[in-house]
Amino acid sequence: IGAVGHDDNGRRVMEELRARGVDVSAVKTRPCDNRFAVITVDDATGDRTILWDRDPRLDLQRGEIDEARITSSRLVHVDDEDDGAAIVVATLARSRGITVTSDIDRLTPRTADLLAQVTMPIFAQHILSELTGVSDASEALQRAAAPHHQMSCVTLGSRGALLLVNGEILHEPAMPVTA
């Protein structure tokens, strides 16, 4: 469920999803450019910078969200790009006892509202420290935990990820890759 632009990038996204057997019948096509990103990587450090643009016309309106698709799901994943739709969808799913996951990659005025509905947040490391004011990832993950979170995760780049489940912190090392 979502929206793509009517440009070549939007068409490519839809073609790739269809080729992989993804049901895109609920995706809307908008008269604007599709979201676009360029990622620059520093050869010396591996640090990356993401430059992106997303037209607000790609946001879904409440009436465009097919509640039956949400409530018939076993798991719902939302992102924080279209936070209005994400909050509506997460609220609907959670009210039906459906697990709701979300990547939290940026802080917005509505991040707290989204986290109030998500049952499995996946935080980018820099967001978790901004959110809690704590630089230690384990402590920040525990501080950000809410009673309704089934588990929480923070990604740590080349250091892997931490998962908080039942009060226990689990560390999963990153897989070595050569880029």
C-alpha positions as CSV (number, residue, x, y, z in Angstrom):
1,I,0.0,0.0,0.0
2,G,1.5,3.3,-0.9
3,A,2.1,5.7,-3.8
4,V,4.6,6.1,-6.6
5,G,5.3,8.9,-9.0
6,H,4.3,8.7,-12.7
7,D,7.9,9.2,-13.8
8,D,10.4,6.6,-15.1
9,N,11.6,5.9,-11.5
10,G,8.1,5.2,-10.4
11,R,7.5,2.9,-13.3
12,R,10.8,1.0,-12.6
13,V,9.8,0.5,-9.0
14,M,6.5,-0.9,-10.0
15,E,8.0,-3.2,-12.7
16,E,10.6,-4.6,-10.2
17,L,7.9,-5.3,-7.6
18,R,5.7,-7.0,-10.1
19,A,8.6,-9.1,-11.4
20,R,9.2,-10.3,-7.8
21,G,5.5,-11.3,-7.4
22,V,4.5,-8.4,-5.1
23,D,0.8,-7.5,-5.2
24,V,0.9,-3.8,-6.1
25,S,-2.9,-3.5,-6.8
26,A,-3.2,-1.0,-3.8
27,V,-0.4,1.2,-5.0
28,K,-1.5,4.6,-6.2
29,T,0.3,6.5,-9.1
30,R,0.6,10.2,-8.5
31,P,1.2,13.0,-11.1
32,C,4.6,13.8,-9.6
33,D,8.2,12.5,-9.5
34,N,8.8,9.4,-7.5
35,R,10.9,9.6,-4.4
36,F,14.6,9.8,-5.4
37,A,17.8,9.3,-3.4
38,V,21.5,9.5,-4.0
39,I,23.9,7.9,-1.6
40,T,27.5,9.1,-1.4
41,V,30.1,6.9,0.4
42,D,33.4,8.1,1.8
43,D,36.0,5.6,0.5
44,A,38.3,6.2,3.5
45,T,35.7,5.8,6.3
46,G,32.7,4.1,4.7
47,D,30.5,6.9,6.1
48,R,27.5,7.6,3.9
49,T,25.4,10.6,3.2
50,I,21.9,10.2,1.7
51,L,20.5,13.1,-0.3
52,W,16.8,12.6,-1.1
53,D,13.7,14.2,-2.2
54,R,10.1,13.1,-1.7
55,D,7.1,15.0,-3.1
56,P,4.3,15.4,-0.5
57,R,1.8,14.4,-3.2
58,L,3.0,10.8,-2.6
59,D,1.3,10.9,0.9
60,L,-1.8,8.8,1.2
61,Q,-5.0,10.3,2.4
62,R,-7.1,8.5,5.0
63,G,-9.8,7.4,2.5
64,E,-7.1,5.7,0.3
65,I,-6.2,3.2,3.0
66,D,-7.9,-0.1,2.5
67,E,-8.8,-1.2,6.0
68,A,-9.6,-4.7,4.9
69,R,-6.0,-5.2,3.7
70,I,-4.7,-4.0,7.0
71,T,-7.0,-6.1,9.2
72,S,-6.4,-9.3,7.2
73,S,-2.6,-9.1,7.7
74,R,-0.5,-11.1,10.1
75,L,2.1,-8.4,10.3
76,V,2.2,-4.7,9.1
77,H,5.3,-2.7,8.4
78,V,5.1,1.1,8.2
79,D,7.9,3.6,7.6
80,D,8.2,7.2,8.8
81,E,8.1,8.8,5.4
82,D,4.4,9.3,5.3
83,D,3.9,9.5,9.0
84,G,0.2,10.5,8.8
85,A,-0.7,7.3,6.9
86,A,1.7,5.2,9.0
87,I,0.0,6.3,12.2
88,V,-3.5,5.5,10.8
89,V,-2.4,2.1,9.6
90,A,-0.4,1.2,12.7
91,T,-3.3,2.3,14.9
92,L,-5.8,0.2,13.0
93,A,-3.5,-2.9,12.9
94,R,-2.6,-2.6,16.6
95,S,-6.2,-2.3,17.6
96,R,-6.7,-5.8,16.0
97,G,-3.7,-7.3,17.7
98,I,-1.6,-7.3,14.6
99,T,2.2,-6.9,15.1
100,V,3.4,-3.5,13.7
101,T,7.0,-3.0,12.8
102,S,8.6,0.3,11.7
103,D,12.0,1.7,10.7
104,I,12.5,4.9,12.6
105,D,15.1,6.8,10.6
106,R,14.3,10.3,11.5
107,L,12.7,12.4,14.2
108,T,9.6,14.4,13.3
109,P,6.9,16.1,15.3
110,R,4.9,12.9,14.9
111,T,7.5,10.3,15.8
112,A,6.1,9.9,19.4
113,D,2.6,9.3,17.9
114,L,4.0,6.6,15.6
115,L,6.0,4.9,18.4
116,A,2.8,4.8,20.5
117,Q,1.3,2.5,17.9
118,V,4.3,0.4,16.7
119,T,4.9,-2.9,18.6
120,M,8.4,-3.5,17.1
121,P,10.4,-0.4,16.4
122,I,13.7,-0.6,14.6
123,F,15.7,2.4,15.3
124,A,18.7,3.9,13.4
125,Q,21.4,4.4,16.0
126,H,21.6,8.2,15.6
127,I,17.8,8.5,16.1
128,L,17.8,6.5,19.2
129,S,20.5,8.7,20.8
130,E,18.6,11.8,19.7
131,L,15.4,10.5,21.1
132,T,16.7,9.5,24.5
133,G,19.7,11.8,24.9
134,V,21.8,8.6,25.7
135,S,24.8,7.7,23.5
136,D,25.1,4.1,24.8
137,A,23.0,2.0,22.5
138,S,22.0,-0.6,25.0
139,E,20.9,1.9,27.6
140,A,19.1,4.1,25.0
141,L,17.2,1.0,23.7
142,Q,16.1,0.2,27.2
143,R,15.1,3.8,27.9
144,A,13.1,4.0,24.6
145,A,11.2,0.8,25.4
146,A,7.4,1.1,25.9
147,P,5.2,-1.5,27.6
148,H,3.5,-2.3,24.3
149,H,6.7,-2.9,22.4
150,Q,7.1,-6.7,21.9
151,M,10.7,-6.1,21.2
152,S,12.9,-3.2,20.0
153,C,16.0,-3.1,17.8
154,V,18.7,-0.6,17.0
155,T,20.9,-1.0,14.0
156,L,24.6,-0.3,14.5
157,G,26.1,-0.4,11.0
158,S,29.3,-2.4,10.9
159,R,28.8,-3.4,14.5
160,G,25.6,-5.2,13.8
161,A,22.4,-4.7,15.8
162,L,21.0,-4.9,19.3
163,L,17.6,-6.4,20.2
164,L,15.7,-5.8,23.4
165,V,13.3,-8.6,24.2
166,N,11.8,-9.4,27.6
167,G,14.3,-7.0,29.2
168,E,17.3,-8.8,27.8
169,I,19.7,-7.2,25.3
170,L,20.9,-9.5,22.5
171,H,23.7,-8.5,20.1
172,E,23.9,-9.7,16.5
173,P,27.2,-9.0,14.9
174,A,27.2,-7.6,11.3
175,M,28.0,-9.9,8.5
176,P,31.3,-9.1,6.9
177,V,30.9,-7.7,3.4
178,T,33.2,-6.3,0.8
179,A,31.5,-3.4,-0.9
